[in-house]
Amino acid sequence: MAPIVLVHGIFNHVRGATPEAAALRRAADCRPKLAEGLARLSVEVPELVMAYYADLLRRELPEQAQSARIEADFEDLGGGQRAEAAEWLIAAGAPVPEDPQNVGLTPLRQMLGWLVAERAGRLGAAAREQLIGRLERTVVTNLREVEAYTSWPDRRRLVRERVAGVIRREAPSVVIAHSLGSYITYETLHAFPELEVELLVTVGSPLRVPALARRLDPALRAGRGARPAGVKQWVNFADVGDVVAVPPKLEEVFPVDQDEV
């Protein structure tokens, strides 16, 4: 049994690998970063296990998923998703459109460019364009994967069951969930209240992104989220420039014990 279970976010699909092999590869990818941090404390890296679910969010059925490809561009979004993307960027600090009733028609790349100009300092034109493209891909992929997770038949159940199965098998003291993984872990621990976790660590969490928060199960009640029954302590971290963790402070909506930006 591993003392730490990781739950990944977007951009973690391993094409051509079985889910088991992909989980091993992604856990190995994370180990050097954790080792770098723990070295300052003279602590050895404990065993890590990844709860891997990316194959279940491809457009094909799960058994066909490993060959799938995701394109991520604002131009590929429908009207409803464009409005959600605009709402997301506004939550990140982009200016509110003059006509909020037509938020779906807002030039999304222009909004994103404004955010980059405000926060990224003196970047050259090429570096700025590269950063805008990376952030665009991040927002679109998050929207698409949440759509896949929440809307496609049985997909939410399959993902939750797989993540819950790893936590049940490993009985970890700590679960570290990143990005979309924090959203899925929150729902999974609510769906399986018998799962006990000493410490839940969420990193770069989109739980407060408006378009995603509206789809949560269980839904927010009076604007507040609930702590999963089996979680004893919850710590959240958000990078100051992260466009996924917006707004960054989960403690304003969720019962987080420690919340750091």
N, C-alpha and C positions, 0 to 999 in steps of 0.2 A: 504494500500500500504506500502511495506517495503522499508526503505531507502537504504538497502544493499541487493544486489543479489550476491550470491556465485555461481561459476561454478567450479565443482570438476574436478579432474584429474583421473588417473587410480586407480585401486584397490578400487573402490567405489560402485561396484555392490552389491545390497542387495538382496540376493536370497530369493525367496518366498514372496516378498513384491510387492505391486502395485507401479508403479512409483510415485504416490502421497505420499504413506506411506514412500517410500524410501527417497524422497526429505525431508520430515519432519525429519526423523531419521538423515540424514546426516547434516542438518542444526543444529540440536540439538548437534551433535557431535562437531561441530565447535564453538559453542557458548562459552564453558568454556575457550578455548584458546584466543578468542577475549576479553573475560571479563578479563583474566589475564593481557593482554597488556593494556587495557583501564583503569584498576584500578590504574595504575601509574599516569594517568592524571585526576583521579577522575571523569571519564566520565562513564555514564551508558551504558550498551550494547544496541544498537538499535535492532529493529526487523530484523531478518535475514531470507531470503528465498533462498533455494537451487534450482538452475536450474539443474535438474537431467536427465541424458541422458544415463547412463551406460547400461541400458537394451537394448538400440537400437544398441549396438555394440557387442552383443553376436552373436554367429554363427547361431543360429536359427532365424526365423522371429521374429519381435518384440513381437507378441502375445505369442510366445513360449519361450521368452528369459529368463525368471526368473529362469529356472532350468539349465541354461547352465554353463559350467565349462571351464576355460581357463588354459591350461598348459603352463608354461613359462620356456623354456630351450633352450640354444643355439643349442642343437642337433636337435630341432624341426624346425629350420629355413631352408628354401631353400637357394640355392646358391645366388640368388639376395639379399635376406634379410641378409644373412651372410656378404655379401660385405657391405651392409648398416650399419650393426652392427659394423663392423671393422672401417668403416669411422667415425662412431659416437664416438667410443673409441679413435680414433686418434684425433678427435676434442677436446676430453676431456683431452688430454695430453699424451696418450699412444704412444710409439715409432712407427714410420712409418715402415711398413714391408720392408724387403730388396728388394722384388719384388712387387712393387705396382700394377703391372698388374694382379697379382693373389691375390688381397686383400681378396677375398672371401674364400681363403683357409687358411687364417691366423688363428692360434689357439686363438680363442676369449677369452677363459678363462685365457690363459696365459697373454694376453694383459690386461685383467681386474685385474689379480693378480698383475701385475706390477704397475698399478694405485694405488691399495690399499696399496702396499708396500711403494710407494712414499709418499702417502698422509695421511695414517692412523696411522703412527707412530709405536710404539712398541706394536703391538697386539699379543696376544697368538695365537697359531695355530688354535684353535677351533673358536675363535672370528674372526680371519681373514677369515676362510672358511665360516663362517656364513655371514659375510659382503659381500664377493664375491657372494655368492648365492643370497643375497637380491638384489644386484646391477644387477646381471644377469637377475633376474626376472623383474626388473624395465625396463631395456633396451628392453628385448624381448616383454614384455607386451605393452610398448609404440609403438614399431614397429607394433605389431599385431593390436592394436586398431586404429592406424593411417591408416593401411591397410584397416581395416573394415570401417572406416569413409570415406576414400577417394575413395575406389574402389568398394564396394558392391552397387548394384543398389538401388537407392533412399535413401540410408542410410545417405548420406551427407545432403540431403534435409530435411529428417525427424529430424535429430539432430539439424540442424540450426533452423528449424521451432519451435521446442520445446523450445530451449534456447531463441529465439526471443520472443516467446509467454510469457514467464515468465518476461522478461525485459519489454515488452509492458504492461503487466497487472500490474506490480508493480511500474513502472516508478521510478526506484531507482536513487538516486544521485550518488551512488557508485556501481560499479561492481568489485568484486574481483575474479580473475580467476587463478586457480592453474594448473601448469603442462600442460597436454594435454588440459585442459579446457581453457587455454589462447590461444592455437592454434584455438580451435573451436570458442571461443568468438571473436577473431580477424576476422575470416571469417564471422561469423554471423553478426557482426556490419557492415561489408562491404556489405553483402547481403541485409541488411535491413537498408539503410542509414537514414531512418526517425526516428530510435531509437536514443534518445539523452541521453547521460551519462555525468554527470559533471566530474567524475573521474573514469578512468579505472586503476585498480591495477593488474598487472600481477606478479605472484610469481612462481619461479622455471620454467620459460617458455622455451620450446624447439623450439621456433620459428626460432632459428639460427642453429639447428641441421641439417646438410646437407641433410640427407635423407628426413627430414620432410619439410625443406624449399623449396625443389624442387617441392613439391606437393601442395603448397599453392594456394588458390584461393581467391582473385586475386593473380596472380603470381608476383614475384618480377620483377621490371623493372629496367634494368641497375644495378642490384644487390641491389636495394633499395625497402623497403616496404612503404606503404602509410598509413597515419592515417585514420581510419574510420571517415566518415563525421560528425557523431553525437557525437564524443568524444572530450570534451573540454580540458582535461588534462590526461596524461598517465604517470604513475609511475611504474617502474619495479624493483623487488628485486630478487636477486639470491644468494643462499648460496655458499660460497667459495668452498665447496666440492661436490656440486650437479652435478651428471653426466648427469642429464636431461637438465639443463640450461647451455649448452655448444655450442659455446663460451658464457660466461655469459653476456657480455655487449650488450643488444639489441640496444642501441643508435647508434651503428656503422652501423646498417642496417635499423632500424625503427625510426620514429620520436617520440622518447620518451622524455618527459620533464625532468624526473629525473630518474637516473639509478644507483642503489646502489648494491654493492656486500658486 
